[in-house]
């Protein structure tokens, strides 16, 4: 049995397939991952904690994290 790996999605992608890949990895709807991502960006307490720890705004920091994830997570093999 092949170990489970995290890939960027090819079929469930909006931008780079990061949220789609995370959804496929955890076997849940990628729309839920996208909604959770948006909710965490807008949740005031989370925004304050993120700014306190990183010194970045949450929207800018989330965008940077998404770009890093898109660069690090490999694209799913097309089988």
matplotlib code that plots the C-alpha trace (Angstrom):
import matplotlib.pyplot as plt

x = [0.0, 1.4, 1.7, -0.6, 1.0, -0.1, -0.2, -1.6, -4.8, -5.1, -8.9, -10.1, -8.1, -9.1, -5.7, -2.9, -4.7, -3.4, -6.9, -8.1, -5.1, -5.5, -9.2, -8.3, -5.7, -8.1, -10.9, -13.3, -14.8, -12.2, -14.9, -14.8, -11.1, -11.5, -14.3, -12.2, -9.3, -11.6, -13.2, -9.8, -8.6, -11.7, -11.9, -10.7, -9.0, -7.0, -6.0, -4.7, -2.7, -1.3, -0.2, 1.2, 3.4, 4.5, 4.1, 2.3, -1.3, -3.4, -4.5, -1.0, 0.4, -2.2, -1.3, 2.4, 1.6, -0.5, 2.3, 4.8, 2.5, 2.0, 5.8, 6.5, 3.7, 4.3, 1.7, -0.3, 1.0, -1.4, -2.3]
y = [0.0, 3.4, 6.0, 9.0, 12.1, 15.7, 17.1, 20.2, 19.2, 19.1, 18.7, 20.7, 23.9, 27.5, 29.2, 26.8, 23.7, 24.1, 24.0, 21.3, 19.2, 19.6, 18.7, 15.6, 14.6, 14.8, 13.4, 16.4, 18.8, 21.4, 24.1, 23.5, 24.1, 27.4, 28.5, 27.7, 29.7, 32.7, 32.4, 32.3, 35.4, 37.3, 36.1, 39.1, 37.2, 35.0, 38.2, 39.8, 36.7, 36.3, 40.0, 39.7, 36.6, 37.6, 41.3, 40.8, 41.5, 38.3, 38.9, 39.6, 36.8, 34.3, 35.2, 34.6, 31.3, 30.3, 31.2, 29.2, 26.2, 26.4, 26.4, 23.6, 21.2, 19.2, 19.0, 15.7, 13.2, 12.9, 9.2]
z = [0.0, -1.0, 1.8, 1.7, 0.2, 0.0, -3.5, -5.1, -6.9, -10.6, -10.8, -7.7, -8.2, -8.2, -8.1, -7.6, -6.2, -2.6, -0.9, -3.3, -2.5, 1.3, 0.8, -1.1, 1.5, 4.3, 2.1, 2.6, 0.2, -0.9, -0.6, 3.1, 3.2, 1.3, 3.6, 6.7, 5.2, 4.6, 8.1, 9.8, 7.8, 8.9, 12.6, 14.7, 17.5, 15.0, 13.1, 16.3, 17.3, 13.9, 13.8, 17.3, 16.5, 13.0, 12.7, 9.4, 8.6, 8.3, 4.7, 3.5, 5.7, 4.5, 0.9, 1.6, 3.2, 0.2, -2.2, -0.1, 0.0, -3.7, -4.2, -1.7, -2.3, -5.5, -8.2, -8.3, -10.8, -13.7, -13.7]

ax = plt.figure().add_subplot(projection="3d")
ax.plot(x, y, z, "-o")
ax.set_aspect("equal")
plt.show()
